[in-house]
Amino acid sequence: MFKKLFKKTEKVTEEDVFSPVNGKVVDLSVTPDPTFADKLLGDGVAIEPTDGEFVAPVNGKVVNLFPTKHAIGIESDAGVEYLIHIGLDTVTLDGKGFTSHIKQGDRVKIGDPLVTVDLEYVANKANTITPFVITSEINKIDQLIDQEVKRAETKVLTVHL
């Protein structure tokens, strides 16, 4: 009788992470910002976006949405924290060109809209390359590099916990 009441929970050992935007995934080291290129905030990839529709790459909770809407922190259901930093030097735009579809504390599923960006506007004012990094401690990651990716469809990272 007790066996039916208690389900055996399996510990998650890895998590698949999908692209938050359409574009080309590149090695983080080519990012023209040493904070990201030197992995000071964490390991991951960078994406050169081809459009401005950013979506949730994992199931989880929005733990941080910068007031300027250029950076989003998500904690996945597996407990891994991710940072999507849309463009470089985009904090100086003070939210212009960014429309948020979420707020801090929201639950999201893979593919849920996060932020829409006027990519042409941002490209004229800043760099659109988007670092996508893991900000929590993990064992290792497998990365997709130098490939075209589709938001919410292409797996760009496998995180080993």
Rosetta constraint file for C-alpha pairs under 8 A:
AtomPair CA 1 CA 5 HARMONIC 7.04 0.50
AtomPair CA 2 CA 6 HARMONIC 6.48 0.50
AtomPair CA 3 CA 7 HARMONIC 7.25 0.50
AtomPair CA 12 CA 78 HARMONIC 6.72 0.50
AtomPair CA 12 CA 161 HARMONIC 7.50 0.50
AtomPair CA 13 CA 160 HARMONIC 5.90 0.50
AtomPair CA 13 CA 161 HARMONIC 5.07 0.50
AtomPair CA 14 CA 158 HARMONIC 6.64 0.50
AtomPair CA 14 CA 159 HARMONIC 5.28 0.50
AtomPair CA 14 CA 160 HARMONIC 4.33 0.50
AtomPair CA 14 CA 161 HARMONIC 5.50 0.50
AtomPair CA 15 CA 78 HARMONIC 7.23 0.50
AtomPair CA 15 CA 158 HARMONIC 5.58 0.50
AtomPair CA 15 CA 159 HARMONIC 5.06 0.50
AtomPair CA 15 CA 160 HARMONIC 6.65 0.50
AtomPair CA 15 CA 161 HARMONIC 7.79 0.50
AtomPair CA 16 CA 58 HARMONIC 7.80 0.50
AtomPair CA 16 CA 155 HARMONIC 6.47 0.50
AtomPair CA 16 CA 156 HARMONIC 7.89 0.50
AtomPair CA 16 CA 157 HARMONIC 6.03 0.50
AtomPair CA 16 CA 158 HARMONIC 4.59 0.50
AtomPair CA 16 CA 159 HARMONIC 6.43 0.50
AtomPair CA 17 CA 57 HARMONIC 5.68 0.50
AtomPair CA 17 CA 58 HARMONIC 5.80 0.50
AtomPair CA 17 CA 155 HARMONIC 5.59 0.50
AtomPair CA 17 CA 156 HARMONIC 6.01 0.50
AtomPair CA 17 CA 157 HARMONIC 5.03 0.50
AtomPair CA 17 CA 158 HARMONIC 6.05 0.50
AtomPair CA 17 CA 159 HARMONIC 7.50 0.50
AtomPair CA 18 CA 57 HARMONIC 4.64 0.50
AtomPair CA 18 CA 58 HARMONIC 6.71 0.50
AtomPair CA 18 CA 110 HARMONIC 7.63 0.50
AtomPair CA 18 CA 151 HARMONIC 6.92 0.50
AtomPair CA 18 CA 152 HARMONIC 5.25 0.50
AtomPair CA 18 CA 153 HARMONIC 6.23 0.50
AtomPair CA 18 CA 154 HARMONIC 5.44 0.50
AtomPair CA 18 CA 155 HARMONIC 4.25 0.50
AtomPair CA 18 CA 156 HARMONIC 5.40 0.50
AtomPair CA 18 CA 157 HARMONIC 6.87 0.50
AtomPair CA 19 CA 57 HARMONIC 5.69 0.50
AtomPair CA 19 CA 149 HARMONIC 6.59 0.50
AtomPair CA 19 CA 150 HARMONIC 6.39 0.50
AtomPair CA 19 CA 151 HARMONIC 4.77 0.50
AtomPair CA 19 CA 152 HARMONIC 5.53 0.50
AtomPair CA 19 CA 153 HARMONIC 6.91 0.50
AtomPair CA 19 CA 154 HARMONIC 5.76 0.50
AtomPair CA 19 CA 155 HARMONIC 6.25 0.50
AtomPair CA 19 CA 156 HARMONIC 5.78 0.50
AtomPair CA 20 CA 54 HARMONIC 5.26 0.50
AtomPair CA 20 CA 55 HARMONIC 4.84 0.50
AtomPair CA 20 CA 56 HARMONIC 5.78 0.50
AtomPair CA 20 CA 57 HARMONIC 5.00 0.50
AtomPair CA 20 CA 111 HARMONIC 7.72 0.50
AtomPair CA 20 CA 151 HARMONIC 4.99 0.50
AtomPair CA 20 CA 152 HARMONIC 6.16 0.50
AtomPair CA 21 CA 47 HARMONIC 7.82 0.50
AtomPair CA 21 CA 49 HARMONIC 6.28 0.50
AtomPair CA 21 CA 50 HARMONIC 7.94 0.50
AtomPair CA 21 CA 51 HARMONIC 7.31 0.50
AtomPair CA 21 CA 52 HARMONIC 7.37 0.50
AtomPair CA 21 CA 53 HARMONIC 6.13 0.50
AtomPair CA 21 CA 54 HARMONIC 4.93 0.50
AtomPair CA 21 CA 55 HARMONIC 6.48 0.50
AtomPair CA 21 CA 149 HARMONIC 7.63 0.50
AtomPair CA 21 CA 150 HARMONIC 6.40 0.50
AtomPair CA 21 CA 151 HARMONIC 4.30 0.50
AtomPair CA 21 CA 152 HARMONIC 7.50 0.50
AtomPair CA 22 CA 49 HARMONIC 5.67 0.50
AtomPair CA 22 CA 50 HARMONIC 5.72 0.50
AtomPair CA 22 CA 51 HARMONIC 6.27 0.50
AtomPair CA 22 CA 53 HARMONIC 7.74 0.50
AtomPair CA 22 CA 148 HARMONIC 7.67 0.50
AtomPair CA 22 CA 149 HARMONIC 5.55 0.50
AtomPair CA 22 CA 150 HARMONIC 4.49 0.50
AtomPair CA 22 CA 151 HARMONIC 4.97 0.50
AtomPair CA 23 CA 47 HARMONIC 6.31 0.50
AtomPair CA 23 CA 48 HARMONIC 5.38 0.50
AtomPair CA 23 CA 49 HARMONIC 4.19 0.50
AtomPair CA 23 CA 50 HARMONIC 4.70 0.50
AtomPair CA 23 CA 51 HARMONIC 7.32 0.50
AtomPair CA 23 CA 148 HARMONIC 5.67 0.50
AtomPair CA 23 CA 149 HARMONIC 5.44 0.50
AtomPair CA 23 CA 150 HARMONIC 6.78 0.50
AtomPair CA 24 CA 47 HARMONIC 5.50 0.50
AtomPair CA 24 CA 48 HARMONIC 5.17 0.50
AtomPair CA 24 CA 49 HARMONIC 6.57 0.50
AtomPair CA 24 CA 50 HARMONIC 7.79 0.50
AtomPair CA 24 CA 146 HARMONIC 6.49 0.50
AtomPair CA 24 CA 147 HARMONIC 5.49 0.50
AtomPair CA 24 CA 148 HARMONIC 4.30 0.50
AtomPair CA 24 CA 149 HARMONIC 5.72 0.50
AtomPair CA 25 CA 45 HARMONIC 6.72 0.50
AtomPair CA 25 CA 46 HARMONIC 5.78 0.50
AtomPair CA 25 CA 47 HARMONIC 4.36 0.50
AtomPair CA 25 CA 48 HARMONIC 6.38 0.50
AtomPair CA 25 CA 144 HARMONIC 7.10 0.50
AtomPair CA 25 CA 145 HARMONIC 5.52 0.50
AtomPair CA 25 CA 146 HARMONIC 5.39 0.50
AtomPair CA 25 CA 147 HARMONIC 5.55 0.50
AtomPair CA 25 CA 148 HARMONIC 6.37 0.50
AtomPair CA 25 CA 149 HARMONIC 6.67 0.50
AtomPair CA 25 CA 156 HARMONIC 7.71 0.50
AtomPair CA 26 CA 30 HARMONIC 7.35 0.50
AtomPair CA 26 CA 45 HARMONIC 6.18 0.50
AtomPair CA 26 CA 46 HARMONIC 5.31 0.50
AtomPair CA 26 CA 47 HARMONIC 5.95 0.50
AtomPair CA 26 CA 48 HARMONIC 7.48 0.50
AtomPair CA 26 CA 145 HARMONIC 5.04 0.50
AtomPair CA 26 CA 146 HARMONIC 4.93 0.50
AtomPair CA 26 CA 147 HARMONIC 7.38 0.50
AtomPair CA 27 CA 31 HARMONIC 7.77 0.50
AtomPair CA 27 CA 44 HARMONIC 8.00 0.50
AtomPair CA 27 CA 45 HARMONIC 5.37 0.50
AtomPair CA 27 CA 46 HARMONIC 6.06 0.50
AtomPair CA 27 CA 145 HARMONIC 5.92 0.50
AtomPair CA 27 CA 146 HARMONIC 7.35 0.50
AtomPair CA 28 CA 36 HARMONIC 6.70 0.50
AtomPair CA 28 CA 37 HARMONIC 5.39 0.50
AtomPair CA 28 CA 39 HARMONIC 7.73 0.50
AtomPair CA 28 CA 43 HARMONIC 7.70 0.50
AtomPair CA 28 CA 44 HARMONIC 6.38 0.50
AtomPair CA 28 CA 45 HARMONIC 4.59 0.50
AtomPair CA 28 CA 46 HARMONIC 5.00 0.50
AtomPair CA 28 CA 131 HARMONIC 6.84 0.50
AtomPair CA 29 CA 36 HARMONIC 7.32 0.50
AtomPair CA 29 CA 37 HARMONIC 4.06 0.50
AtomPair CA 29 CA 38 HARMONIC 6.58 0.50
AtomPair CA 29 CA 39 HARMONIC 7.91 0.50
AtomPair CA 30 CA 37 HARMONIC 6.28 0.50
AtomPair CA 31 CA 36 HARMONIC 6.53 0.50
AtomPair CA 31 CA 37 HARMONIC 5.25 0.50
AtomPair CA 31 CA 46 HARMONIC 6.94 0.50
AtomPair CA 31 CA 129 HARMONIC 7.24 0.50
AtomPair CA 31 CA 131 HARMONIC 7.43 0.50
AtomPair CA 32 CA 37 HARMONIC 6.96 0.50
AtomPair CA 33 CA 37 HARMONIC 5.93 0.50
AtomPair CA 33 CA 88 HARMONIC 7.56 0.50
AtomPair CA 34 CA 38 HARMONIC 5.32 0.50
AtomPair CA 34 CA 39 HARMONIC 7.80 0.50
AtomPair CA 34 CA 40 HARMONIC 7.96 0.50
AtomPair CA 35 CA 39 HARMONIC 6.29 0.50
AtomPair CA 35 CA 40 HARMONIC 5.28 0.50
AtomPair CA 35 CA 41 HARMONIC 6.74 0.50
AtomPair CA 36 CA 40 HARMONIC 6.12 0.50
AtomPair CA 36 CA 41 HARMONIC 6.49 0.50
AtomPair CA 36 CA 42 HARMONIC 7.58 0.50
AtomPair CA 36 CA 131 HARMONIC 6.84 0.50
AtomPair CA 39 CA 43 HARMONIC 5.37 0.50
AtomPair CA 41 CA 133 HARMONIC 7.27 0.50
AtomPair CA 41 CA 134 HARMONIC 7.73 0.50
AtomPair CA 41 CA 135 HARMONIC 5.97 0.50
AtomPair CA 42 CA 133 HARMONIC 5.55 0.50
AtomPair CA 42 CA 134 HARMONIC 5.23 0.50
AtomPair CA 42 CA 135 HARMONIC 4.99 0.50
AtomPair CA 42 CA 136 HARMONIC 7.45 0.50
AtomPair CA 43 CA 133 HARMONIC 5.32 0.50
AtomPair CA 43 CA 134 HARMONIC 5.65 0.50
AtomPair CA 43 CA 135 HARMONIC 7.56 0.50
AtomPair CA 44 CA 131 HARMONIC 7.53 0.50
AtomPair CA 44 CA 132 HARMONIC 5.75 0.50
AtomPair CA 44 CA 133 HARMONIC 4.23 0.50
AtomPair CA 44 CA 134 HARMONIC 5.98 0.50
AtomPair CA 44 CA 141 HARMONIC 7.89 0.50
AtomPair CA 44 CA 143 HARMONIC 7.46 0.50
AtomPair CA 44 CA 157 HARMONIC 7.66 0.50
AtomPair CA 45 CA 131 HARMONIC 6.08 0.50
AtomPair CA 45 CA 132 HARMONIC 5.43 0.50
AtomPair CA 45 CA 133 HARMONIC 6.39 0.50
AtomPair CA 45 CA 143 HARMONIC 7.33 0.50
AtomPair CA 45 CA 145 HARMONIC 7.65 0.50
AtomPair CA 45 CA 156 HARMONIC 8.00 0.50
AtomPair CA 46 CA 129 HARMONIC 6.59 0.50
AtomPair CA 46 CA 130 HARMONIC 5.29 0.50
AtomPair CA 46 CA 131 HARMONIC 4.19 0.50
AtomPair CA 46 CA 132 HARMONIC 5.59 0.50
AtomPair CA 47 CA 129 HARMONIC 5.78 0.50
AtomPair CA 47 CA 130 HARMONIC 5.04 0.50
AtomPair CA 47 CA 131 HARMONIC 6.42 0.50
AtomPair CA 47 CA 132 HARMONIC 7.38 0.50
AtomPair CA 48 CA 128 HARMONIC 6.74 0.50
AtomPair CA 48 CA 129 HARMONIC 4.73 0.50
AtomPair CA 48 CA 130 HARMONIC 6.29 0.50
AtomPair CA 49 CA 128 HARMONIC 6.99 0.50
AtomPair CA 49 CA 129 HARMONIC 6.76 0.50
AtomPair CA 49 CA 130 HARMONIC 7.29 0.50
AtomPair CA 51 CA 117 HARMONIC 7.95 0.50
AtomPair CA 51 CA 119 HARMONIC 6.42 0.50
AtomPair CA 52 CA 115 HARMONIC 7.94 0.50
AtomPair CA 52 CA 116 HARMONIC 5.36 0.50
AtomPair CA 52 CA 117 HARMONIC 4.40 0.50
AtomPair CA 52 CA 118 HARMONIC 6.00 0.50
AtomPair CA 52 CA 119 HARMONIC 5.37 0.50
AtomPair CA 53 CA 113 HARMONIC 7.32 0.50
AtomPair CA 53 CA 114 HARMONIC 7.91 0.50
AtomPair CA 53 CA 115 HARMONIC 6.46 0.50
AtomPair CA 53 CA 116 HARMONIC 4.78 0.50
AtomPair CA 53 CA 117 HARMONIC 6.47 0.50
AtomPair CA 54 CA 113 HARMONIC 6.19 0.50
AtomPair CA 54 CA 114 HARMONIC 5.58 0.50
AtomPair CA 54 CA 115 HARMONIC 5.28 0.50
AtomPair CA 54 CA 116 HARMONIC 6.06 0.50
AtomPair CA 54 CA 117 HARMONIC 7.80 0.50
AtomPair CA 54 CA 151 HARMONIC 7.45 0.50
AtomPair CA 55 CA 110 HARMONIC 7.20 0.50
AtomPair CA 55 CA 111 HARMONIC 5.06 0.50
AtomPair CA 55 CA 112 HARMONIC 5.24 0.50
AtomPair CA 55 CA 113 HARMONIC 4.38 0.50
AtomPair CA 55 CA 114 HARMONIC 4.90 0.50
AtomPair CA 55 CA 115 HARMONIC 7.01 0.50
AtomPair CA 55 CA 151 HARMONIC 6.82 0.50
AtomPair CA 55 CA 152 HARMONIC 6.96 0.50
AtomPair CA 56 CA 108 HARMONIC 6.49 0.50
AtomPair CA 56 CA 109 HARMONIC 6.27 0.50
AtomPair CA 56 CA 110 HARMONIC 4.89 0.50
AtomPair CA 56 CA 111 HARMONIC 5.12 0.50
AtomPair CA 56 CA 112 HARMONIC 5.32 0.50
AtomPair CA 56 CA 113 HARMONIC 6.50 0.50
AtomPair CA 56 CA 114 HARMONIC 6.27 0.50
AtomPair CA 56 CA 152 HARMONIC 7.25 0.50
AtomPair CA 57 CA 109 HARMONIC 7.86 0.50
AtomPair CA 57 CA 110 HARMONIC 5.18 0.50
AtomPair CA 57 CA 111 HARMONIC 6.61 0.50
AtomPair CA 57 CA 151 HARMONIC 7.80 0.50
AtomPair CA 57 CA 152 HARMONIC 6.04 0.50
AtomPair CA 58 CA 76 HARMONIC 6.01 0.50
AtomPair CA 58 CA 108 HARMONIC 7.72 0.50
AtomPair CA 58 CA 109 HARMONIC 6.20 0.50
AtomPair CA 58 CA 110 HARMONIC 4.81 0.50
AtomPair CA 59 CA 76 HARMONIC 5.56 0.50
AtomPair CA 59 CA 77 HARMONIC 5.98 0.50
AtomPair CA 59 CA 107 HARMONIC 7.70 0.50
AtomPair CA 59 CA 108 HARMONIC 5.62 0.50
AtomPair CA 59 CA 109 HARMONIC 4.19 0.50
AtomPair CA 59 CA 110 HARMONIC 5.35 0.50
AtomPair CA 60 CA 74 HARMONIC 6.48 0.50
AtomPair CA 60 CA 75 HARMONIC 5.49 0.50
AtomPair CA 60 CA 76 HARMONIC 4.03 0.50
AtomPair CA 60 CA 77 HARMONIC 4.82 0.50
AtomPair CA 60 CA 107 HARMONIC 5.70 0.50
AtomPair CA 60 CA 108 HARMONIC 5.46 0.50
AtomPair CA 60 CA 109 HARMONIC 6.51 0.50
AtomPair CA 61 CA 74 HARMONIC 5.52 0.50
AtomPair CA 61 CA 75 HARMONIC 5.36 0.50
AtomPair CA 61 CA 76 HARMONIC 6.44 0.50
AtomPair CA 61 CA 77 HARMONIC 7.65 0.50
AtomPair CA 61 CA 105 HARMONIC 6.11 0.50
AtomPair CA 61 CA 106 HARMONIC 5.68 0.50
AtomPair CA 61 CA 107 HARMONIC 4.38 0.50
AtomPair CA 61 CA 108 HARMONIC 5.90 0.50
AtomPair CA 62 CA 72 HARMONIC 7.23 0.50
AtomPair CA 62 CA 73 HARMONIC 5.94 0.50
AtomPair CA 62 CA 74 HARMONIC 4.51 0.50
AtomPair CA 62 CA 75 HARMONIC 6.52 0.50
AtomPair CA 62 CA 102 HARMONIC 7.94 0.50
AtomPair CA 62 CA 103 HARMONIC 7.12 0.50
AtomPair CA 62 CA 104 HARMONIC 5.21 0.50
AtomPair CA 62 CA 105 HARMONIC 5.17 0.50
AtomPair CA 62 CA 106 HARMONIC 5.39 0.50
AtomPair CA 62 CA 107 HARMONIC 6.34 0.50
AtomPair CA 62 CA 108 HARMONIC 7.20 0.50
AtomPair CA 63 CA 72 HARMONIC 7.82 0.50
AtomPair CA 63 CA 73 HARMONIC 5.40 0.50
AtomPair CA 63 CA 74 HARMONIC 5.38 0.50
AtomPair CA 63 CA 75 HARMONIC 6.36 0.50
AtomPair CA 63 CA 104 HARMONIC 5.60 0.50
AtomPair CA 63 CA 105 HARMONIC 5.79 0.50
AtomPair CA 64 CA 71 HARMONIC 7.93 0.50
AtomPair CA 64 CA 72 HARMONIC 5.58 0.50
AtomPair CA 64 CA 73 HARMONIC 4.58 0.50
AtomPair CA 64 CA 74 HARMONIC 6.87 0.50
AtomPair CA 64 CA 104 HARMONIC 5.51 0.50
AtomPair CA 64 CA 105 HARMONIC 7.82 0.50
AtomPair CA 65 CA 69 HARMONIC 6.17 0.50
AtomPair CA 65 CA 71 HARMONIC 6.18 0.50
AtomPair CA 65 CA 72 HARMONIC 4.73 0.50
AtomPair CA 65 CA 73 HARMONIC 6.38 0.50
AtomPair CA 65 CA 103 HARMONIC 6.59 0.50
AtomPair CA 65 CA 104 HARMONIC 5.63 0.50
AtomPair CA 66 CA 70 HARMONIC 6.55 0.50
AtomPair CA 66 CA 71 HARMONIC 5.62 0.50
AtomPair CA 66 CA 72 HARMONIC 6.55 0.50
AtomPair CA 67 CA 94 HARMONIC 7.93 0.50
AtomPair CA 67 CA 95 HARMONIC 7.23 0.50
AtomPair CA 68 CA 91 HARMONIC 6.11 0.50
AtomPair CA 68 CA 93 HARMONIC 7.47 0.50
AtomPair CA 68 CA 94 HARMONIC 4.94 0.50
AtomPair CA 68 CA 95 HARMONIC 4.08 0.50
AtomPair CA 68 CA 96 HARMONIC 7.87 0.50
AtomPair CA 68 CA 98 HARMONIC 7.84 0.50
AtomPair CA 69 CA 95 HARMONIC 5.65 0.50
AtomPair CA 69 CA 98 HARMONIC 6.19 0.50
AtomPair CA 69 CA 99 HARMONIC 7.31 0.50
AtomPair CA 69 CA 100 HARMONIC 6.43 0.50
AtomPair CA 69 CA 115 HARMONIC 7.42 0.50
AtomPair CA 70 CA 85 HARMONIC 6.09 0.50
AtomPair CA 70 CA 86 HARMONIC 5.13 0.50
AtomPair CA 70 CA 87 HARMONIC 7.32 0.50
AtomPair CA 70 CA 90 HARMONIC 6.30 0.50
AtomPair CA 70 CA 91 HARMONIC 6.36 0.50
AtomPair CA 70 CA 95 HARMONIC 6.96 0.50
AtomPair CA 70 CA 98 HARMONIC 7.15 0.50
AtomPair CA 71 CA 83 HARMONIC 6.89 0.50
AtomPair CA 71 CA 84 HARMONIC 5.57 0.50
AtomPair CA 71 CA 85 HARMONIC 4.40 0.50
AtomPair CA 71 CA 86 HARMONIC 5.87 0.50
AtomPair CA 72 CA 83 HARMONIC 5.72 0.50
AtomPair CA 72 CA 84 HARMONIC 5.27 0.50
AtomPair CA 72 CA 85 HARMONIC 6.63 0.50
AtomPair CA 73 CA 81 HARMONIC 6.88 0.50
AtomPair CA 73 CA 82 HARMONIC 5.60 0.50
AtomPair CA 73 CA 83 HARMONIC 4.58 0.50
AtomPair CA 73 CA 84 HARMONIC 6.53 0.50
AtomPair CA 74 CA 81 HARMONIC 5.65 0.50
AtomPair CA 74 CA 82 HARMONIC 5.24 0.50
AtomPair CA 74 CA 83 HARMONIC 6.57 0.50
AtomPair CA 75 CA 79 HARMONIC 5.85 0.50
AtomPair CA 75 CA 80 HARMONIC 5.47 0.50
AtomPair CA 75 CA 81 HARMONIC 4.28 0.50
AtomPair CA 75 CA 82 HARMONIC 6.30 0.50
AtomPair CA 76 CA 80 HARMONIC 5.26 0.50
AtomPair CA 76 CA 81 HARMONIC 6.30 0.50
AtomPair CA 76 CA 82 HARMONIC 7.76 0.50
AtomPair CA 80 CA 134 HARMONIC 7.26 0.50
AtomPair CA 80 CA 135 HARMONIC 7.80 0.50
AtomPair CA 80 CA 136 HARMONIC 5.96 0.50
AtomPair CA 80 CA 137 HARMONIC 7.82 0.50
AtomPair CA 80 CA 138 HARMONIC 7.86 0.50
AtomPair CA 81 CA 134 HARMONIC 5.82 0.50
AtomPair CA 81 CA 135 HARMONIC 5.44 0.50
AtomPair CA 81 CA 136 HARMONIC 5.33 0.50
AtomPair CA 82 CA 132 HARMONIC 7.14 0.50
AtomPair CA 82 CA 133 HARMONIC 5.67 0.50
AtomPair CA 82 CA 134 HARMONIC 4.53 0.50
AtomPair CA 82 CA 135 HARMONIC 5.66 0.50
AtomPair CA 82 CA 136 HARMONIC 7.54 0.50
AtomPair CA 83 CA 131 HARMONIC 7.88 0.50
AtomPair CA 83 CA 132 HARMONIC 5.72 0.50
AtomPair CA 83 CA 133 HARMONIC 5.31 0.50
AtomPair CA 83 CA 134 HARMONIC 6.36 0.50
AtomPair CA 83 CA 135 HARMONIC 6.69 0.50
AtomPair CA 84 CA 130 HARMONIC 6.99 0.50
AtomPair CA 84 CA 131 HARMONIC 6.23 0.50
AtomPair CA 84 CA 132 HARMONIC 4.68 0.50
AtomPair CA 84 CA 133 HARMONIC 6.77 0.50
AtomPair CA 85 CA 130 HARMONIC 5.56 0.50
AtomPair CA 85 CA 131 HARMONIC 5.38 0.50
AtomPair CA 85 CA 132 HARMONIC 6.33 0.50
AtomPair CA 86 CA 90 HARMONIC 7.27 0.50
AtomPair CA 86 CA 128 HARMONIC 6.74 0.50
AtomPair CA 86 CA 129 HARMONIC 7.08 0.50
AtomPair CA 86 CA 130 HARMONIC 4.71 0.50
AtomPair CA 86 CA 131 HARMONIC 6.98 0.50
AtomPair CA 87 CA 122 HARMONIC 7.96 0.50
AtomPair CA 87 CA 126 HARMONIC 7.05 0.50
AtomPair CA 87 CA 127 HARMONIC 5.37 0.50
AtomPair CA 87 CA 128 HARMONIC 4.00 0.50
AtomPair CA 87 CA 129 HARMONIC 4.86 0.50
AtomPair CA 87 CA 130 HARMONIC 4.69 0.50
AtomPair CA 87 CA 131 HARMONIC 7.35 0.50
AtomPair CA 88 CA 126 HARMONIC 6.26 0.50
AtomPair CA 88 CA 127 HARMONIC 5.09 0.50
AtomPair CA 88 CA 128 HARMONIC 6.35 0.50
AtomPair CA 88 CA 129 HARMONIC 6.63 0.50
AtomPair CA 88 CA 130 HARMONIC 7.16 0.50
AtomPair CA 89 CA 93 HARMONIC 7.91 0.50
AtomPair CA 89 CA 126 HARMONIC 5.72 0.50
AtomPair CA 89 CA 127 HARMONIC 6.86 0.50
AtomPair CA 90 CA 94 HARMONIC 7.60 0.50
AtomPair CA 90 CA 122 HARMONIC 7.38 0.50
AtomPair CA 90 CA 125 HARMONIC 7.94 0.50
AtomPair CA 90 CA 126 HARMONIC 5.95 0.50
AtomPair CA 90 CA 127 HARMONIC 7.53 0.50
AtomPair CA 91 CA 95 HARMONIC 7.37 0.50
AtomPair CA 93 CA 97 HARMONIC 7.74 0.50
AtomPair CA 93 CA 125 HARMONIC 7.75 0.50
AtomPair CA 95 CA 99 HARMONIC 7.82 0.50
AtomPair CA 97 CA 117 HARMONIC 5.60 0.50
AtomPair CA 97 CA 118 HARMONIC 4.92 0.50
AtomPair CA 97 CA 119 HARMONIC 7.63 0.50
AtomPair CA 97 CA 121 HARMONIC 6.35 0.50
AtomPair CA 97 CA 122 HARMONIC 6.55 0.50
AtomPair CA 98 CA 115 HARMONIC 6.67 0.50
AtomPair CA 98 CA 116 HARMONIC 5.87 0.50
AtomPair CA 98 CA 117 HARMONIC 4.64 0.50
AtomPair CA 98 CA 118 HARMONIC 6.53 0.50
AtomPair CA 99 CA 115 HARMONIC 5.51 0.50
AtomPair CA 99 CA 116 HARMONIC 5.11 0.50
AtomPair CA 99 CA 117 HARMONIC 6.39 0.50
AtomPair CA 100 CA 114 HARMONIC 6.11 0.50
AtomPair CA 100 CA 115 HARMONIC 4.40 0.50
AtomPair CA 100 CA 116 HARMONIC 6.47 0.50
AtomPair CA 101 CA 113 HARMONIC 6.15 0.50
AtomPair CA 101 CA 114 HARMONIC 5.13 0.50
AtomPair CA 101 CA 115 HARMONIC 5.60 0.50
AtomPair CA 101 CA 116 HARMONIC 7.70 0.50
AtomPair CA 102 CA 106 HARMONIC 6.52 0.50
AtomPair CA 102 CA 113 HARMONIC 7.62 0.50
AtomPair CA 102 CA 114 HARMONIC 5.64 0.50
AtomPair CA 102 CA 115 HARMONIC 7.45 0.50
AtomPair CA 108 CA 112 HARMONIC 6.06 0.50
AtomPair CA 110 CA 152 HARMONIC 6.02 0.50
AtomPair CA 111 CA 151 HARMONIC 7.18 0.50
AtomPair CA 111 CA 152 HARMONIC 4.91 0.50
AtomPair CA 117 CA 122 HARMONIC 7.68 0.50
AtomPair CA 118 CA 122 HARMONIC 6.30 0.50
AtomPair CA 119 CA 123 HARMONIC 5.91 0.50
AtomPair CA 119 CA 128 HARMONIC 7.27 0.50
AtomPair CA 120 CA 124 HARMONIC 6.33 0.50
AtomPair CA 121 CA 125 HARMONIC 6.60 0.50
AtomPair CA 122 CA 126 HARMONIC 5.59 0.50
AtomPair CA 122 CA 127 HARMONIC 7.15 0.50
AtomPair CA 122 CA 128 HARMONIC 6.63 0.50
AtomPair CA 123 CA 127 HARMONIC 5.69 0.50
AtomPair CA 123 CA 128 HARMONIC 5.71 0.50
AtomPair CA 138 CA 159 HARMONIC 7.25 0.50
AtomPair CA 138 CA 160 HARMONIC 6.43 0.50
AtomPair CA 138 CA 161 HARMONIC 5.07 0.50
AtomPair CA 139 CA 159 HARMONIC 7.79 0.50
AtomPair CA 139 CA 160 HARMONIC 5.52 0.50
AtomPair CA 139 CA 161 HARMONIC 5.32 0.50
AtomPair CA 140 CA 159 HARMONIC 6.25 0.50
AtomPair CA 140 CA 160 HARMONIC 5.26 0.50
AtomPair CA 140 CA 161 HARMONIC 7.26 0.50
AtomPair CA 141 CA 157 HARMONIC 6.51 0.50
AtomPair CA 141 CA 158 HARMONIC 5.55 0.50
AtomPair CA 141 CA 159 HARMONIC 4.57 0.50
AtomPair CA 141 CA 160 HARMONIC 5.84 0.50
AtomPair CA 142 CA 157 HARMONIC 5.57 0.50
AtomPair CA 142 CA 158 HARMONIC 5.06 0.50
AtomPair CA 142 CA 159 HARMONIC 6.60 0.50
AtomPair CA 143 CA 156 HARMONIC 5.75 0.50
AtomPair CA 143 CA 157 HARMONIC 4.70 0.50
AtomPair CA 143 CA 158 HARMONIC 6.69 0.50
AtomPair CA 144 CA 155 HARMONIC 7.53 0.50
AtomPair CA 144 CA 156 HARMONIC 4.93 0.50
AtomPair CA 144 CA 157 HARMONIC 6.40 0.50
AtomPair CA 145 CA 156 HARMONIC 7.84 0.50
AtomPair CA 149 CA 153 HARMONIC 7.71 0.50
AtomPair CA 149 CA 154 HARMONIC 5.47 0.50
AtomPair CA 149 CA 156 HARMONIC 7.89 0.50
AtomPair CA 150 CA 154 HARMONIC 5.38 0.50
